Amino acid sequence: MAAAGPLQNIKAEVTCPICLELFRDPVTSECGHSFCRECIARHCQGDGDITCPQCQQKLQKGNLRPNLELRNMVEEQTVEEPRGGNLCERHQELLRLYCTEHQTPICLVCERSQAHRGHTMVPVEDAVQEHWETMKKQLEGMESTYGRLHPLVSLDWKHLSPSGVCPSPPHAMADTRASQ
């Protein structure tokens, strides 16, 4: 297996271990671990002892320091990421997987999130191929139906009279009866 590249190493450093997303307003605990301010606040709700989600060391409420260096790294990371149509809007990662439950392409960070936990994932290329095959079958079915119905409903518009009434005997008689 190939070693992770420098970009992946940086990405790991700027990812919150609780929400698995890029840090939002990062703070550092007494033990040196960093989290999104909101994530650690949710973790610390309650009256019992509070422990670090990473190392289980006891923490004191309100003893979190803003991590400006980490915030700057996150900002640099989001600026340097290539923009394009195949990136996750939320994480700016390549869309590599397809969640069959939500029927949407997702990135590897989304795959680990609570929203997609336990869902069936397939590589996005496989999902594209499967959808392509489904559309081809549907198109073939429509073409077959059209081929069967077209001869039944085709009219030779050139033979219509200027009044718009078909001059063939069955239709002309029907029009005559309707006008009486």
N, C-alpha and C positions, 0 to 999 in steps of 0.2 A: 504494500500500500504506500502511495506517495505521501511525503510529508506535507503538512499544511503549509500553504504559502504565507508570506508576510501579511497579506491583506486579511487572511483568515485568522491569523494570530491576533491582529489588531482588533478584528471584529469580536473575538472572544473576550478581549479585555474591556470592551465597551458594551457588553451585554449583561443585563441584570440577571442574576441567578434565580430570581423569583419569577419574573414574568417572561424571561427569555427574549426580551426585546432590547433595543438600544436604550441606554439609560435616559431617563427623563428626570431632570433635577437630581443628579446623583449626590448621595451622602455616604460618609464612611463612618463605620461604627468604631467603638473603642478597640476592638480586636483587629481592625484594619480591613475588614471586608466592606465592599461597597454595594449599594442597592439604590433603586429609585426611591425617592423620598416617600412617595405614595405607597409603594409596595411594602417597605419596612414599617410604615405607619399602620397598614392593615395587619401586618404580621404581629405587631406589638399591641393590638387591641386586647383588652381583657385585664383582669386583676391579678393574675398569677405571675410567676417569674417569667421574665422575657429572656429568650436565648437567641443567639445568632443563628440564622438558618443554615449558615455554612459550617461553623465549627462548634456550635452548641454552647459557647461561652456565655455566661450571664451578662445581660446588658441592662443599663439604666435608661429609663425613658428620658427622652430629651437630650441625650448625650451623643447626638449625631452631628458630625461636622460636614458642611458643604464641601464637595470635592470639585474644585474649580478646574484642576488639571484634567480630570476625567470628563467634565462637561465640555472643555475645549476639544478633547480628543473625539468626543461624539460629534461635535459640530464639524470638525475637520473630516471625519468619516462620511458624514452625510453630504458634504460639499464635494468630496473626491469621488464618490460613487458614480459610475457611469449612469446616465439617464437613458431610458428606453422603454419601449412598449412591453418588454418581457420581464419587467421588474415588479416585485411586490410593492404596492403603493404604501403599505405600512412599514415594511422593513428594508426596502430598497435592495432586496436579494433577488436572484434569478428565480423565476417560476419554474421549478423542476418537477413538481408533483401535481397530481390531480386528485382532489378529494371527491370521491364518488357520492358521498352523502350530500355535500353542499353543491356538487356539480360545478366546481370552480378550480382553476389552477392556483396552487399555493407554493410558497417558498419553504425551505427546510426549517426556518424558525417557526413559521405558522404550524408546521406539522407537529412540533413539540408543544404547541400552545394548548391550553385547556379547550379552546373552541373546536379543535380537531382531534383531540385525544380519543383513541379507540376507533377512529374512522378508517375506512378502507382507502388506501392510497395506491395509485399506479403512476408510473412515469408519465409525464405530460405528453411525450411522443406517442406512447401507447394509447392514451385517451384520444389524441388527435386522429390516429389511425382508426380507432373504433368508431368515432363519430363520423369520419369520412365514409366508412363502410356502411353505416346506418343510413346516411344521406343518399349514397348510391342506390341502396335497395329501395328507399322511398321514391327516388326519381324513376327507377325502373318500373315500379308499381304504377306511378302516375302516367308514365309513357304507355304502359300496357292498357290502362283504363282509357286513355285518350284514343289509342288505336282502335279499341272496341267501340267507343261511343261516337267518334268523329264521323264514320260513314252513316250513322243513324240520324245525325242532326245536320249534316251538310246541306246547304241550300245553294243552288246556283243563282246567285243574286242578279245575274245578267237577265234572267227570265222574268223578273218581277215587272209588273206593269207600272207605269208612272204613278198610279194611285197607291202603290205599295201592296196591292192585293195579288197574290200568286195566281197566275192564269190557269194553272193545271185544274182539270175538272173537279176533283174532290174538294179542293180549297175554294174554288169559285162557287161551287154549290153551297158550301158552308157559309160563305160570305153573303150569298143571295138570301139564304134562309134567315140569317141573323138580321138582315136589313128589313125583312117583312114584318 
